[in-house]
Every structure is written in structure tokens, then in C-alpha cells.
Amino acid sequence: MTITDILITYSLLTGIFSILLFIFTLFFEKDRKRSKILLIWAVLFLAASFAATEYAFWVEGVYLFDLIFKFNFPLISYFTIWLAF
């Protein structure tokens, strides 16, 4: 198992945890103070997922932001939606 596989696995796990925290917080948590804390954790997990994905690409020699700025529409829309969220 290479370092890239480990990073992608880490990225997937943190992304899944982030989604689960968002769903739990928005639909099932009734306490406002606790829901704010859980939302902060969900955003941190989302940022960790993004950072691990970017680092995995970097380890493989693919510069993610070079791909974005070469007018690759799916990646531009992905990052626009991610940043807007």
C-alpha cells in the first residue's frame, strides 16, 4: 500500500465523517449549542478531506491548482461549490 493510497483512504474517511456530522447536526440534533460545535467539527473534517486529497495529488506529481486554472470546468465547479458551501 503506497502513501497515496493511504492519503486517499484518509480523505474518504474524513469526507464520510464530515457528511455524517452534517446530516446528524442538521436533522437530528436539537440542542443549539451542541449543534454549533458539531458543525464546526464537520467543517474541520471537510477541510481535512480536501487537504488530504490535494496532498495525495501533490505526492503523485499532479498539481491540483494547475489543473483548475487551465479552465477545467468540472474542477472549477467543484471548488466553487466547495468554497460556497
C-alpha positions in Angstrom: 0.0 0.0 0.0 1.6 3.3 -1.1 1.4 6.6 0.7 -1.1 7.9 -2.0 -3.5 5.0 -1.2 -3.3 5.8 2.5 -3.9 9.5 1.9 -6.9 8.8 -0.4 -8.4 6.4 2.2 -7.9 9.1 4.9 -9.5 11.6 2.6 -12.5 9.4 2.0 -13.0 8.6 5.7 -12.8 12.3 6.7 -15.2 13.1 3.9 -17.7 10.5 5.1 -17.4 11.6 8.7 -18.0 15.2 7.6 -21.1 14.2 5.7 -22.4 12.2 8.7 -21.8 15.0 11.1 -23.6 17.5 8.8 -26.6 15.1 8.5 -26.7 14.4 12.2 -26.4 18.1 13.1 -29.0 19.4 10.7 -31.6 16.7 11.1 -31.3 15.1 14.5 -29.6 17.4 16.9 -32.0 19.6 18.9 -29.5 21.4 21.2 -28.4 24.6 19.6 -25.1 24.9 21.4 -24.1 21.3 20.7 -25.1 21.6 17.1 -22.8 24.6 16.6 -19.9 22.6 17.9 -20.7 19.7 15.7 -21.0 21.9 12.7 -17.5 23.3 13.4 -16.2 19.7 13.6 -18.0 18.9 10.4 -16.3 21.8 8.6 -12.9 20.8 10.0 -13.4 17.2 8.7 -14.4 18.7 5.3 -11.2 20.8 5.3 -9.1 17.8 6.3 -10.7 15.8 3.5 -9.9 18.5 0.9 -6.3 18.9 2.3 -5.6 15.1 2.1 -6.9 14.9 -1.4 -4.8 17.8 -2.5 -1.7 16.3 -0.8 -2.3 12.9 -2.4 -2.3 14.6 -5.8 0.8 16.5 -4.9 2.7 13.4 -3.9 1.8 11.8 -7.3 3.2 14.9 -9.0 -0.2 16.3 -10.1 -0.6 20.0 -9.1 -4.3 20.4 -8.4 -4.4 24.1 -8.8 -2.7 23.9 -12.1 -5.5 21.7 -13.3 -8.1 24.2 -12.0 -6.6 27.2 -13.7 -6.3 25.5 -17.1 -10.1 26.1 -17.4 -11.1 22.5 -16.5 -14.8 23.2 -15.9 -15.7 20.2 -13.6 -12.8 21.1 -11.2 -13.7 24.8 -11.3 -17.3 24.0 -10.5 -16.3 21.5 -7.7 -14.1 24.1 -6.0 -16.7 26.9 -6.5 -19.4 24.7 -4.8 -17.0 23.6 -2.1 -15.9 27.2 -1.3 -19.5 28.4 -1.4 -20.6 25.7 1.0 
